[in-house]
Amino acid sequence: MTDCLLFDVDGTLVDTNFLHTVAWHRAFLRFDLVVPNWRIHRAIGMGGDQLVPALVGEKTEADIGDKIRQAWADEYQPLIEQVRPFEGAHRLLAEAASNDVVVVLASSGPPDHVEHYIDLLDARDIAAAWTTSEDVSETKPAPELLEVALGKVSVERASVVGDSVWDCDAASRSGLPSVGTLTGGTSRAELIEHGAVSVYEHLDQLRADLNDLPYVRLDETA
């Protein structure tokens, strides 16, 4: 039985959520849209295609959604050098792989961001596959990203690791169990409410429980 862990990247393995919040806040301000940082933070984990209409409405999305996303990219670019992996991230990925678990990095980030994070995590020889924004037309909480990620590997069982309710929602919609982390700033109660089977404060705590994580057979999710 070949197992696979689908890892969210931003906010789960690398410390980006608050930097993304700053970048989105500044991007909205470019268009005189004042969105409180707390609301932006609670939307982090969605892809930009979902986040913009969720925060400023469908009309604004239709009128200037692409311009806002470009402004976010411009604002985030100088911040990306501040990104660091969370303590224990490399150890978690390496031990999972050493236990014959197939590691897939399921991200909808821009390709250059994902490549940068993979290097920060020293994960090129660990991850069997990864995804980027170029792989999907609809991001989390839609299930497409996880389905595309699973399509890149040959496995029989899978589980999802993420830091946001959007990760948990996408897992549920895919018929997969999810495990939450507190690394992105979402509460334990919210993650459990959205379907997380268990929640970990530190990645080393998650690593210690690798043999006890929940999996579901993929032939049961069809």
C-alpha positions in Angstrom: 0.0 0.0 0.0 1.7 3.2 -1.2 0.8 6.3 0.9 1.0 9.9 -0.1 1.1 13.1 1.9 -0.1 16.2 0.1 1.6 19.1 1.8 0.3 22.7 1.4 3.4 24.9 1.2 2.6 28.6 2.1 1.9 28.9 5.8 2.4 25.2 6.4 6.1 24.6 5.5 7.3 28.2 4.9 6.4 31.2 7.0 4.6 33.4 4.4 1.0 34.1 5.6 1.7 37.4 7.3 3.9 38.6 4.4 1.1 37.7 2.0 -1.3 39.7 4.2 0.9 42.8 4.0 1.3 42.4 0.2 -2.5 42.0 -0.4 -3.3 45.0 1.9 -0.9 47.2 -0.1 -2.2 45.8 -3.4 -5.8 46.7 -2.5 -4.7 50.2 -1.4 -3.3 50.9 -4.8 -7.0 50.9 -6.0 -8.3 52.8 -2.9 -9.7 49.6 -1.5 -9.3 49.5 2.3 -9.6 45.9 3.5 -8.7 45.2 7.2 -5.7 43.1 7.7 -7.6 40.6 9.8 -10.0 39.9 7.0 -7.1 39.5 4.6 -5.3 37.1 6.9 -8.4 34.9 7.3 -8.6 34.6 3.5 -5.0 33.6 3.1 -4.8 30.0 1.8 -7.2 30.7 -1.0 -5.7 31.3 -4.3 -5.8 34.9 -5.7 -8.7 33.9 -8.0 -10.8 33.1 -4.9 -9.4 35.7 -2.5 -10.1 38.9 -4.5 -13.8 38.3 -5.0 -14.2 37.0 -1.5 -12.8 40.2 0.0 -14.0 42.9 -2.4 -16.8 41.4 -4.4 -17.6 39.9 -7.8 -18.0 43.3 -9.5 -14.5 44.5 -8.5 -13.2 41.1 -9.5 -14.7 41.4 -12.9 -13.5 45.0 -13.3 -10.0 44.9 -11.9 -9.3 41.5 -10.4 -6.3 40.8 -12.6 -4.8 44.2 -11.9 -5.2 43.6 -8.1 -3.4 40.3 -8.5 -0.6 41.9 -10.4 -0.3 44.5 -7.8 -0.1 41.8 -5.1 2.7 40.1 -7.2 4.6 43.4 -7.3 4.2 44.0 -3.6 5.1 40.5 -2.6 8.3 40.2 -4.7 10.5 42.3 -2.4 9.1 40.5 0.6 9.9 37.0 -0.6 13.5 37.2 0.6 12.2 37.4 4.2 10.6 34.0 3.9 12.0 31.3 6.0 11.0 27.6 6.4 9.3 26.7 9.7 11.4 24.9 12.2 11.3 21.2 11.4 9.9 21.5 7.9 12.8 19.8 6.2 13.0 17.1 8.9 9.3 16.4 8.4 9.5 16.0 4.7 12.7 14.0 4.8 11.4 11.5 7.5 8.1 11.1 5.6 10.1 10.1 2.4 12.4 7.9 4.4 9.3 6.0 5.6 8.3 5.4 2.0 5.6 8.0 2.1 5.3 9.8 -1.3 5.7 13.5 -0.6 3.9 15.9 -2.9 3.9 19.7 -2.5 0.4 20.9 -3.4 0.8 24.6 -4.0 -1.1 27.1 -6.3 1.6 29.7 -5.9 3.4 31.2 -8.9 6.1 28.9 -10.3 9.0 31.1 -9.3 7.7 31.3 -5.7 7.2 27.5 -5.5 10.7 26.9 -6.9 12.2 29.3 -4.3 10.4 27.6 -1.5 11.5 24.2 -2.6 15.1 25.4 -2.5 14.5 26.9 1.0 13.2 23.6 2.1 16.0 21.7 0.5 13.3 19.4 -0.9 14.2 18.8 -4.5 15.4 15.3 -3.8 12.6 14.6 -1.4 9.4 15.7 -3.1 8.1 13.3 -5.8 6.1 16.1 -7.4 4.8 19.6 -6.9 2.2 21.8 -8.4 2.0 25.6 -9.2 -0.6 28.0 -10.4 0.1 26.9 -13.9 -1.4 23.4 -13.1 -4.9 24.6 -12.1 -7.7 26.8 -13.2 -9.4 27.0 -9.8 -7.6 27.1 -6.5 -8.4 26.1 -2.9 -11.0 25.6 -1.4 -11.9 24.0 -4.8 -10.6 20.4 -4.9 -8.8 20.7 -8.3 -5.4 21.4 -6.9 -5.3 18.2 -4.8 -6.7 16.1 -7.6 -4.0 17.4 -10.0 -1.3 16.8 -7.4 -2.4 13.2 -6.9 -2.4 12.8 -10.7 1.3 13.4 -10.7 2.1 10.3 -8.7 1.1 6.6 -8.5 -0.2 6.0 -5.0 -3.0 4.0 -3.3 -3.8 6.1 -0.2 -3.5 9.8 0.6 -3.9 12.5 3.2 -3.6 16.3 3.3 -1.5 18.5 5.6 -2.3 22.2 5.7 -2.6 25.3 7.9 -5.8 26.9 6.7 -9.5 26.1 6.7 -9.3 26.3 2.9 -6.9 23.3 2.9 -9.3 21.3 5.0 -12.2 22.3 2.8 -10.4 21.3 -0.3 -9.5 17.9 1.3 -13.1 17.3 2.3 -14.3 18.1 -1.2 -11.7 15.6 -2.6 -12.8 12.9 -0.1 -9.4 13.0 1.7 -8.6 13.4 5.4 -6.8 16.4 6.5 -4.3 17.2 9.3 -3.9 20.8 10.4 -1.0 22.9 11.6 -1.1 26.1 13.7 1.8 27.6 11.7 -0.4 29.8 9.5 -2.3 31.5 12.4 -5.6 29.7 12.2 -7.0 28.3 15.4 -7.2 24.6 16.4 -11.0 24.8 16.8 -11.5 26.3 13.3 -9.3 23.7 11.6 -11.2 20.9 13.4 -14.5 22.5 12.6 -13.5 22.3 8.9 -12.6 18.6 9.1 -9.0 18.3 10.3 -8.6 15.0 12.1 -5.8 16.3 14.3 -3.9 19.6 14.7 -0.3 20.2 15.5 1.4 23.3 16.9 4.9 22.4 15.7 6.0 20.4 12.7 8.3 18.3 14.8 5.2 17.2 16.7 3.6 16.2 13.4 6.8 14.3 12.4 6.6 12.3 15.7 3.1 11.1 14.7 3.9 10.3 11.0 3.0 6.6 11.5 -0.4 7.5 12.9 -1.7 9.9 10.3 -5.1 9.2 8.7 -5.2 8.0 5.1 -8.0 7.0 2.8 -7.8 4.7 -0.2 -8.2 6.6 -3.4 -10.5 4.0 -4.9 -12.9 5.0 -2.1 -12.9 8.7 -3.0 -14.1 8.2 -6.7 
